[in-house]
Amino acid sequence: MRTTAIMNLKGGTGKTVTTINAAAILAQVHEKNVLAIDADSQASLTEFLQRGPADGLALGGMSDLLRGMRAMATHSKLLNVDLLAADETLMALDISAAGSGAADPMALANWLKDREDEYDHVLIDCPPAFSAAAMAALIAADDVVIPLKLDAFGIRGLANILEQIKNMRRVNPDLKIAGVLPTMYYPDDIQQKAEAELRRSLAAYDVHCFHHIRRTLKMDGSTFEQLPLLTYSPKSKTCWEYKLFVRDLLKGGEDDEL
């Protein structure tokens, strides 16, 4: 079982959309048994994947797990994709909760160990903040994918997330960076220059850069219809780019020592 955290400390970078589409492609194209974990109090992944309005929450989700209570994954509406749900109570579990004992940062790693034979790949949709849930995700993860919007704020903030991951290696020394995923790309001179700058920056850290994911109307439409691109628009360029990303992710990329 491989566990990948989808993380950026900035919001609006495409973490949830990436988790959804990667999960669908892993399950349907690569025939993997997938577990999608929602670690964000906004619970957008839960809303997208759950089969009913409260599906999974009665069984206990990510918040219950971190607080030492019973938690159980449920089947999502996608074939061969299960979901560990989130809700707004995760908002109260900030980083201080891990220090005070209100949240157990090892809980997710321990819970996943008991399910190693159930899943081929686990994807964790992380919050845009370094919370107790984010800490738990990085302790449990084998590697991290960093979706990044191609603008000055995103590129300049990259050093921060790389430093956070480096610090978490004190607890999880095997944690790797699978790579940075440029998102919301559109064919424009500024975007092309931004991507070139990003790749130069990543080369200095010896960090892999995935092929970009473009933003299209099909992408926006898929979120309204709550369908992955593989179903909503399987021939779109964005769907093809997500397939390319997943194939690259499964290859393992290059290790990236900071």
C-alpha positions as CSV (number, residue, x, y, z in Angstrom):
1,M,0.0,0.0,0.0
2,R,1.3,3.4,-0.9
3,T,0.1,6.6,0.8
4,T,0.3,9.9,-0.9
5,A,-0.5,13.2,0.7
6,I,-1.8,16.0,-1.6
7,M,-0.7,19.1,0.2
8,N,-0.1,22.8,-0.1
9,L,-0.3,25.4,2.7
10,K,-2.1,27.8,0.3
11,G,-5.8,27.4,-0.6
12,G,-7.1,27.3,-4.2
13,T,-4.3,25.2,-5.7
14,G,-6.4,22.2,-6.8
15,K,-5.7,19.8,-4.0
16,T,-9.2,18.4,-3.9
17,V,-9.7,18.2,-7.7
18,T,-6.4,16.5,-8.0
19,T,-7.4,13.9,-5.3
20,I,-10.7,13.2,-7.0
21,N,-9.3,12.7,-10.5
22,A,-6.2,10.8,-9.3
23,A,-8.5,8.5,-7.3
24,A,-10.8,7.8,-10.3
25,I,-7.8,7.2,-12.6
26,L,-6.0,4.9,-10.2
27,A,-9.2,2.9,-9.7
28,Q,-10.6,2.7,-13.2
29,V,-7.5,2.9,-15.5
30,H,-4.9,1.2,-13.3
31,E,-7.4,-1.1,-11.5
32,K,-6.2,-0.1,-8.0
33,N,-8.2,-0.3,-4.8
34,V,-8.1,3.3,-3.6
35,L,-8.8,5.0,-0.3
36,A,-9.5,8.7,-0.4
37,I,-9.0,10.5,2.9
38,D,-10.5,13.9,3.6
39,A,-8.3,15.8,6.1
40,D,-9.8,19.2,5.4
41,S,-12.5,20.7,7.6
42,Q,-14.1,22.2,4.5
43,A,-15.0,18.6,3.6
44,S,-15.2,19.3,-0.2
45,L,-13.8,15.8,-1.0
46,T,-16.4,14.2,1.3
47,E,-19.2,16.2,-0.3
48,F,-18.0,15.2,-3.8
49,L,-17.5,11.5,-3.1
50,Q,-20.2,10.5,-0.6
51,R,-23.2,8.7,-1.9
52,G,-25.6,10.4,0.4
53,P,-25.7,13.7,2.4
54,A,-24.4,12.0,5.6
55,D,-22.8,8.9,4.2
56,G,-19.9,7.7,6.3
57,L,-20.1,10.4,9.0
58,A,-22.2,8.1,11.3
59,L,-19.3,5.6,11.1
60,G,-16.8,8.1,12.4
61,G,-14.4,10.0,10.1
62,M,-11.0,11.8,10.2
63,S,-11.9,14.0,13.1
64,D,-13.1,11.1,15.3
65,L,-10.0,9.2,14.4
66,L,-7.7,11.9,15.5
67,R,-9.6,12.3,18.8
68,G,-9.2,8.6,19.6
69,M,-12.7,7.5,18.6
70,R,-14.0,4.9,16.2
71,A,-13.5,5.6,12.5
72,M,-14.5,3.6,9.4
73,A,-14.1,4.1,5.7
74,T,-17.2,3.8,3.5
75,H,-17.7,3.1,-0.1
76,S,-17.8,6.2,-2.2
77,K,-19.9,6.8,-5.4
78,L,-16.8,5.9,-7.4
79,L,-16.1,2.2,-8.2
80,N,-13.2,0.8,-6.1
81,V,-12.8,4.1,-4.2
82,D,-13.5,4.2,-0.5
83,L,-13.8,7.4,1.6
84,L,-12.7,8.4,5.1
85,A,-14.9,11.4,5.6
86,A,-14.3,14.8,7.1
87,D,-16.6,17.4,8.8
88,E,-16.3,20.9,10.2
89,T,-15.1,19.6,13.6
90,L,-11.7,19.2,12.1
91,M,-11.4,22.9,12.3
92,A,-10.9,22.8,16.1
93,L,-8.0,20.4,15.8
94,D,-5.2,22.9,15.0
95,I,-1.5,22.2,15.6
96,S,-1.8,22.9,19.3
97,A,-4.3,20.1,19.6
98,A,-1.5,17.6,18.8
99,G,0.7,19.1,21.5
100,S,-2.0,19.1,24.1
101,G,-3.1,15.5,23.5
102,A,-6.5,16.6,22.1
103,A,-5.5,15.0,18.8
104,D,-3.2,12.0,18.2
105,P,-0.9,12.7,15.2
106,M,0.0,9.0,15.0
107,A,-3.6,7.9,14.8
108,L,-3.9,7.9,11.0
109,A,-0.6,6.0,10.5
110,N,-1.7,3.4,13.0
111,W,-5.2,3.1,11.5
112,L,-3.7,2.6,8.0
113,K,-1.3,-0.1,9.2
114,D,-4.4,-2.3,10.0
115,R,-5.6,-1.8,6.4
116,E,-2.5,-2.5,4.4
117,D,-4.1,-5.5,2.7
118,E,-7.3,-3.6,1.8
119,Y,-5.9,-0.8,-0.5
120,D,-3.3,-0.4,-3.1
121,H,-3.1,3.4,-2.9
122,V,-4.2,5.9,-0.3
123,L,-4.7,9.6,-1.2
124,I,-5.0,12.2,1.5
125,D,-6.6,15.6,0.6
126,C,-4.8,17.9,3.1
127,P,-6.0,21.2,4.5
128,P,-4.4,24.5,3.4
129,A,-2.8,24.9,6.9
130,F,-0.4,23.0,9.1
131,S,-3.0,21.5,11.4
132,A,-3.2,18.3,13.5
133,A,-4.7,16.6,10.4
134,A,-1.9,17.8,8.2
135,M,0.7,16.6,10.7
136,A,-1.1,13.2,10.8
137,A,-1.2,13.0,7.0
138,L,2.6,13.6,6.7
139,I,3.4,11.0,9.4
140,A,1.2,8.5,7.6
141,A,2.4,9.3,4.1
142,D,5.1,7.7,2.0
143,D,5.2,10.7,-0.3
144,V,3.8,14.1,-1.0
145,V,2.4,15.8,-4.1
146,I,2.3,19.6,-4.0
147,P,-0.3,21.1,-6.4
148,L,0.8,24.6,-7.1
149,K,-0.9,27.5,-9.0
150,L,1.5,29.2,-11.4
151,D,1.6,32.6,-10.0
152,A,4.2,34.6,-8.0
153,F,2.6,33.9,-4.6
154,G,2.6,30.2,-5.2
155,I,6.1,29.9,-6.4
156,R,7.5,32.2,-3.6
157,G,5.6,30.2,-1.0
158,L,7.0,26.9,-2.2
159,A,10.0,27.1,0.1
160,N,7.7,27.2,3.1
161,I,6.0,23.9,2.3
162,L,9.3,22.3,1.4
163,E,10.7,23.3,4.8
164,Q,7.6,21.9,6.6
165,I,8.0,18.6,4.8
166,K,11.7,18.6,5.7
167,N,10.9,19.2,9.3
168,M,8.4,16.3,9.3
169,R,11.2,13.9,8.4
170,R,12.2,14.1,12.0
171,V,9.1,12.1,12.7
172,N,8.7,10.2,9.4
173,P,12.3,9.8,8.0
174,D,11.0,7.9,5.0
175,L,8.8,10.7,3.8
176,K,9.6,11.7,0.2
177,I,8.4,14.4,-2.2
178,A,6.8,12.8,-5.3
179,G,6.9,16.2,-7.0
180,V,5.2,19.5,-7.6
181,L,2.1,19.5,-9.8
182,P,1.6,22.9,-11.7
183,T,-2.2,23.4,-11.8
184,M,-4.7,25.9,-13.4
185,Y,-2.3,26.3,-16.4
186,Y,-3.5,28.2,-19.5
187,P,-1.4,28.8,-22.7
188,D,-0.1,32.3,-22.1
189,D,3.4,33.9,-22.1
190,I,3.2,34.7,-18.4
191,Q,2.2,31.2,-17.5
192,Q,5.0,29.7,-19.7
193,K,7.5,32.0,-18.0
194,A,6.1,31.1,-14.6
195,E,6.4,27.3,-15.3
196,A,10.0,27.8,-16.5
197,E,10.8,29.7,-13.3
198,L,9.2,27.0,-11.2
199,R,11.2,24.3,-12.9
200,R,14.4,26.3,-12.3
201,S,13.5,26.7,-8.6
202,L,12.7,23.0,-8.2
203,A,16.0,22.0,-9.9
204,A,17.8,23.8,-7.1
205,Y,16.0,21.5,-4.5
206,D,16.3,18.4,-6.8
207,V,12.5,18.1,-6.7
208,H,10.5,16.5,-9.5
209,C,8.0,18.6,-11.5
210,F,5.1,16.9,-13.1
211,H,3.5,17.9,-16.4
212,H,1.1,20.9,-15.8
213,I,-2.7,20.5,-15.5
214,R,-4.6,23.1,-17.5
215,R,-7.7,24.8,-16.3
216,T,-10.7,24.4,-18.7
217,L,-14.4,24.8,-18.6
218,K,-14.7,21.0,-18.6
219,M,-12.8,21.1,-15.3
220,D,-15.2,23.6,-13.8
221,G,-18.2,21.7,-15.1
222,S,-17.1,18.4,-13.6
223,T,-17.1,20.0,-10.1
224,F,-20.7,21.2,-10.5
225,E,-21.8,17.8,-11.8
226,Q,-19.7,16.1,-9.1
227,L,-18.2,13.7,-11.6
228,P,-14.5,13.0,-12.2
229,L,-13.2,14.0,-15.6
230,L,-12.8,10.4,-16.5
231,T,-16.6,10.3,-16.5
232,Y,-17.6,13.9,-17.3
233,S,-15.1,14.6,-20.1
234,P,-12.8,11.6,-20.8
235,K,-11.5,13.1,-24.0
236,S,-10.6,16.5,-22.6
237,K,-7.0,17.7,-22.5
238,T,-7.2,18.1,-18.7
239,C,-8.3,14.5,-18.3
240,W,-5.4,13.4,-20.4
241,E,-3.0,15.5,-18.3
242,Y,-4.3,13.9,-15.1
243,K,-3.8,10.5,-16.7
244,L,-0.2,11.5,-17.4
245,F,0.2,12.7,-13.9
246,V,-1.0,9.5,-12.4
247,R,1.2,7.4,-14.7
248,D,4.2,9.6,-13.7
249,L,3.2,9.2,-10.0
250,L,3.1,5.4,-10.2
251,K,6.5,5.4,-11.8
252,G,7.8,6.9,-8.6
253,G,9.6,9.9,-10.1
254,E,12.8,10.9,-8.5
255,D,13.6,11.1,-4.9
256,D,14.1,14.6,-3.7
257,E,16.4,15.3,-0.8
258,L,16.1,18.8,0.6
